[in-house]
Amino acid sequence: MPLSSHRQFDLALAFAAESVEHTMDRLLPSGDEGEARLFEAMRYSSLGGGKRLRAFFLLASATLFKVGAHSALRTASAVEFVHAYSLIHDDLPAMDDDDLRRGKPSCHKQFDEATAILAGDALQALAFEVLAHEDTHGDPAVRATLVAELARAAGAHGMVGGQMLDLLAEVRGSEERSIGAITRLQRLKTGALISFSCTAGATLGKAGDHSRAALAAYAHDLGLAFQITDDLLDVEGSAADLGKTPGKDAAVGKATFVSILGLERARAQAGLLARQAAAHLESFGEAADLLRQATDFVVARRT
């Protein structure tokens, strides 16, 4: 049963999560040899939790271009491996220093810091191994493009660069308290991987520039709406709902959309961005209904 057969977002999201979880489980290493502790840490941190929104965006965009499920699921798994690696490293004492992730102990608390670092490194490497394999797509040029685009989204000009800006913002304090600075930070830290997820379906389907541009614009606005909602949840959410420690941004004096705009303006801005994101999908017609529904979910979620 393809993702496109689901018309309701919640059922489609659950289907996407279950499908990509099965693929990830198959791709992750296992065994009782000397590296078994590393394998266990990789599996602990990447399986059995999370909404799999990035995977959903990729699978839903892939349906627009009739991409085969096998190719889409492998590519979605690669995204989730990179995301899992980033969460492991984010939680380390040298970064956000969080003991809780997805409602259970962070990787460095469950194992140890060295194992957590290695598990993150190995998950990142696995993501590119999966993308480069011929099983992901028969055209080597498509595989090369996927590798290059994910590397850009995850690297110094994407997620990792955004994390550096986030760390600097804590040190510089008021110097970074502008909406422009926060928008750029989050566009890199959170938005770059979401953008890859939304446009990779077009890459797999060898779509034209117009389709890619529409999905990139959708991802840009959706990514910002996603982060503003995250900032709201950090203020208003509970550890039980979030599966991580709330209130940490305010505790360290970190500038966020909420600290700059206030709760109500931030909530209104997230809604505006979600509506703008949906409008970018007009050219795809009814085929993009699930992606449209995702914009409502992103701003209404409580986790």
Steps between C-alpha positions, in 0.01 A plus 500: 500500500663832395501813716279674242216258583460673837290817497512583871822651627519314831461162329752596231753617759463174695535297180813694399653458846435126506632452146821694552559338840489158335749613234732658758493184710610301197778744410647543849785268600453238770695212644696387802852564373738752658308800368173378649485787751525750213228319305277501808548875551421571135179300517404641842522856370338459160222242545180496702421868532435831333229620265711432186381829352807534280441153362135589444592814304732297280253219438214743434704706256616182326138402430463820293746358247402131513828399666519134597444424869832316536704800382299745706523293819877456473544874448263578789699262720819687415338825612386342826851366564643850461228639725568235766873574487431871547282433806766281660761772459256778599440330834868471592631705794711710262186599305150525653580267792165322516441175686166421334409430138173358369393416852803289588861563606714671237756280328792628709304430819392152392851408383781754544625813324760326284253238381243772427748693286592186307136401454424843354803478271398154382138603432618792289730273300222243458271763350741570216577131452127442449460788253804394296381139463347400166192366681400859577477602134612348173644826366846579645446870428190505721687325780787747473257791515333357810836454672611854414171659606479314831865583573426867440185490715682328787834678485662837569254686276203317651418317823849501654553866411168579665606317815817711509291816477277366778799447730637845418161656574522374858841664538418829325156541655340828397727535195302222336153613615361600161232326300732487199775324694260247651337435161838431339606276788186289479498493120836324526460293817147369440389619158781359286420136577126564462572661163696195386216276614243699301705525179664155492185353348546736205862387469400134504231568241724717280248783522542841340625820660150643550391204714822508701465874562140461619599227747802701618276801569254275684784360710639845580175628648409169662844470661466840665145419616634173643773677696272772634268225625798328660584826679140529619504143629827563684310766698157337528567125473577239762776240512235226481360641175827605341716203598781745582569771755292818442601855596868456420514792252378751757724351768814582301369829365487377142326727250204326332202603291294504821747710699507760221138497380314389812262206520205640306697661218711187464187283482348730237822498298511120502142490367582751227805304390300175493240660271774635275658155483172344390456765230829395337344161417229637273661375180484138623124500548335229708811281482658721769211477749706310758772764488235768546358318801852482643509879531205489742660220699833679537347802675238308701725224639565469871819291477 
